[in-house]
């Protein structure tokens, strides 16, 4: 009888939807995460004569020793300065001096680095957007890309069959409604200085009206 009861319960368990509390919880379930270690918080410091605050960190991560510094919004990793003009930006994204400041978090993996931050000037719904920069660490010139900002995170970047992929997230709306009912997640591949749709996509639905951080993934 116990076995019969368990068998009857299995279909209900299989159909139960997982409610994700935040995008980090969802990203953690995806295979091939490029950055699967805890993020590193940069430490602010000042230098006499400087008008602004610098951020820095030095230590071992991703299998080797790294140094990272942000000065006047410009990032330098292992002594190599990442010039804004060399960053490949996703369409409609721009590189801003205020992208990286207090609160910036860094992630490392062998041959890769990623930094993310919610600009201090952000308020209201703007806090849903993060500045996320992915870098390929190669001497003498590292490559860098700025990803789409809505609900983006370094944890959402994956490596699949030697390809780097991530999701561009957009709101989904019902006809004649102002508030989004969910999101779409369209997967892109990074190839050189281009972002190419992979053809894979998913959608999710918010489980509480007005709460864009609790959702379930829709069946395919």
C-alpha positions as CSV (number, residue, x, y, z in Angstrom):
1,X,0.0,0.0,0.0
2,X,2.9,2.4,0.8
3,X,4.4,1.7,-2.6
4,X,1.1,2.3,-4.3
5,X,0.7,5.6,-2.5
6,X,4.2,6.7,-3.6
7,X,3.5,5.8,-7.2
8,X,0.3,7.8,-7.1
9,X,2.2,10.8,-5.7
10,X,5.0,10.7,-8.3
11,X,3.1,12.4,-11.1
12,X,2.2,15.3,-8.8
13,X,5.8,15.7,-7.7
14,X,7.0,15.6,-11.3
15,X,4.6,18.3,-12.3
16,X,5.3,20.6,-9.4
17,X,6.9,23.8,-10.6
18,X,10.1,25.2,-9.0
19,X,9.6,28.7,-7.8
20,X,12.9,30.6,-8.1
21,X,13.6,33.4,-5.5
22,X,15.9,35.6,-7.6
23,X,17.8,35.1,-10.8
24,X,20.9,33.8,-9.0
25,X,18.9,30.8,-7.8
26,X,17.9,30.1,-11.4
27,X,21.4,30.6,-12.9
28,X,22.7,28.1,-10.3
29,X,20.7,25.3,-11.9
30,X,22.1,25.9,-15.4
31,X,24.8,23.5,-16.7
32,X,28.2,24.8,-17.7
33,X,28.4,27.8,-15.4
34,X,31.7,29.6,-16.3
35,X,31.9,31.2,-12.8
36,X,30.8,28.8,-10.1
37,X,32.8,30.2,-7.2
38,X,31.8,32.9,-4.8
39,X,32.1,36.5,-6.0
40,X,34.9,38.7,-4.6
41,X,34.1,42.1,-3.2
42,X,36.5,44.9,-4.1
43,X,37.9,47.1,-1.3
44,X,37.7,50.9,-1.6
45,X,40.7,53.0,-0.7
46,X,42.0,56.5,-1.4
47,X,45.3,58.0,-2.4
48,X,46.3,61.5,-1.2
49,X,45.7,64.0,-4.0
50,X,43.0,61.8,-5.7
51,X,39.5,63.2,-5.9
52,X,37.8,59.9,-6.2
53,X,37.8,56.5,-4.5
54,X,39.7,53.6,-5.9
55,X,38.7,49.9,-5.7
56,X,41.1,47.1,-5.6
57,X,41.7,43.4,-4.8
58,X,44.6,41.1,-5.0
59,X,44.7,37.3,-4.4
60,X,44.4,33.8,-5.9
61,X,41.3,32.9,-7.9
62,X,40.6,30.8,-10.9
63,X,43.8,28.9,-10.4
64,X,46.2,31.8,-10.4
65,X,47.1,35.1,-8.8
66,X,45.3,38.2,-9.9
67,X,45.2,41.9,-9.2
68,X,42.3,44.0,-10.0
69,X,41.8,47.8,-9.7
70,X,39.1,50.3,-10.7
71,X,40.2,53.9,-10.9
72,X,37.8,56.6,-12.2
73,X,35.6,53.9,-13.5
74,X,38.4,52.3,-15.6
75,X,39.2,48.6,-14.9
76,X,42.7,47.2,-14.8
77,X,43.4,43.4,-14.4
78,X,46.9,42.1,-13.8
79,X,48.3,45.5,-14.8
80,X,46.4,45.6,-18.1
81,X,44.1,48.6,-18.5
82,X,40.8,47.8,-20.1
83,X,40.1,50.8,-22.3
84,X,36.4,51.6,-22.9
85,X,37.0,51.8,-26.6
86,X,38.1,48.2,-26.7
87,X,34.9,46.8,-25.1
88,X,32.4,45.1,-27.4
89,X,29.0,46.2,-26.2
90,X,25.7,44.4,-26.7
91,X,23.3,46.4,-28.9
92,X,21.8,49.4,-27.1
93,X,24.4,49.1,-24.3
94,X,27.1,51.7,-23.7
95,X,30.2,51.9,-21.5
96,X,29.8,54.5,-18.8
97,X,32.3,55.8,-16.3
98,X,29.8,55.2,-13.5
99,X,29.3,51.5,-14.3
100,X,31.9,50.2,-11.9
101,X,32.1,51.7,-8.4
102,X,31.3,50.9,-4.8
103,X,29.7,47.5,-4.7
104,X,31.5,46.0,-7.7
105,X,31.9,42.2,-7.5
106,X,34.5,40.2,-9.4
107,X,34.5,36.6,-10.5
108,X,37.4,34.5,-11.9
109,X,37.7,31.3,-13.9
110,X,40.8,29.9,-15.7
111,X,41.4,32.4,-18.5
112,X,38.4,34.5,-17.7
113,X,37.2,37.3,-15.4
114,X,33.8,39.0,-14.9
115,X,32.8,42.1,-13.0
116,X,29.3,43.3,-12.2
117,X,27.8,46.3,-10.4
118,X,24.6,48.1,-9.9
119,X,25.5,51.8,-10.4
120,X,24.9,53.9,-7.3
121,X,22.9,56.3,-9.3
122,X,20.3,53.7,-10.1
123,X,16.9,53.9,-8.3
124,X,13.4,52.5,-8.8
125,X,13.2,49.9,-11.5
126,X,16.7,50.9,-12.7
127,X,18.1,48.7,-9.9
128,X,17.0,45.7,-12.0
129,X,19.8,46.5,-14.4
130,X,23.5,45.6,-13.8
131,X,26.6,46.5,-15.6
132,X,28.2,43.2,-16.4
133,X,31.6,43.0,-18.1
134,X,33.1,39.7,-19.3
135,X,36.9,39.5,-20.0
136,X,39.1,37.0,-21.7
137,X,42.4,37.2,-20.0
138,X,45.1,36.9,-22.6
139,X,48.4,38.8,-22.9
140,X,49.1,41.3,-24.2
141,X,45.5,42.4,-25.1
142,X,42.5,41.1,-23.2
143,X,39.1,41.0,-24.8
144,X,36.1,42.3,-23.2
145,X,32.3,42.4,-23.7
146,X,29.5,44.3,-22.0
147,X,26.4,42.2,-21.7
148,X,22.7,43.3,-21.7
149,X,21.9,44.6,-18.3
150,X,18.4,43.5,-17.3
151,X,18.7,40.9,-14.5
152,X,22.1,40.0,-15.9
153,X,24.8,38.5,-13.7
154,X,28.3,36.9,-14.1
155,X,26.7,33.7,-12.7
156,X,24.5,33.5,-15.8
157,X,27.4,33.1,-18.2
158,X,28.0,29.5,-19.4
159,X,30.5,27.6,-21.4
160,X,29.1,25.0,-23.7
161,X,31.1,23.0,-26.2
162,X,33.9,25.7,-26.1
163,X,31.3,28.4,-26.7
164,X,30.5,31.2,-24.3
165,X,26.7,31.8,-24.0
166,X,24.4,33.9,-21.9
167,X,20.7,35.0,-21.9
168,X,19.3,38.3,-22.9
169,X,16.2,38.9,-20.7
170,X,13.2,40.9,-21.7
171,X,9.8,41.5,-20.1
172,X,6.7,39.7,-21.4
173,X,3.3,41.6,-21.3
174,X,-0.3,40.7,-21.8
175,X,-2.3,42.8,-24.2
176,X,-3.3,46.2,-22.8
177,X,-1.5,45.6,-19.5
178,X,1.3,47.9,-18.2
179,X,2.9,45.5,-15.8
180,X,5.0,42.5,-17.1
181,X,3.6,39.0,-16.4
182,X,7.0,37.3,-16.9
183,X,10.2,37.3,-18.9
184,X,11.7,35.8,-22.0
185,X,15.3,34.4,-22.0
186,X,16.9,34.4,-25.4
187,X,20.3,32.7,-25.5
188,X,23.2,34.3,-27.3
189,X,26.7,33.1,-28.3
190,X,29.8,35.3,-28.1
191,X,31.9,35.0,-31.2
192,X,34.7,37.5,-31.5
193,X,33.1,41.0,-31.6
194,X,29.6,39.7,-32.3
195,X,26.7,38.4,-30.3
196,X,24.8,35.6,-32.2
197,X,21.4,34.2,-31.3
198,X,21.8,30.5,-30.6
199,X,18.1,29.7,-31.4
200,X,17.5,28.5,-27.8
201,X,15.0,30.4,-25.7
202,X,12.8,30.0,-22.6
203,X,10.1,32.0,-20.9
204,X,9.2,32.4,-17.2
205,X,6.1,33.7,-15.4
206,X,6.1,35.8,-12.2
207,X,4.2,34.1,-9.4
208,X,3.3,37.3,-7.5
209,X,1.8,40.4,-9.1
210,X,4.4,43.2,-9.0
211,X,7.3,40.9,-7.9
212,X,9.8,40.4,-10.7
213,X,12.1,38.3,-8.6
214,X,9.9,35.3,-8.0
215,X,9.1,33.2,-11.0
216,X,8.6,29.7,-12.5
217,X,10.1,28.5,-15.8
218,X,7.3,27.8,-18.3
219,X,7.1,24.3,-19.9
220,X,8.7,24.1,-23.3
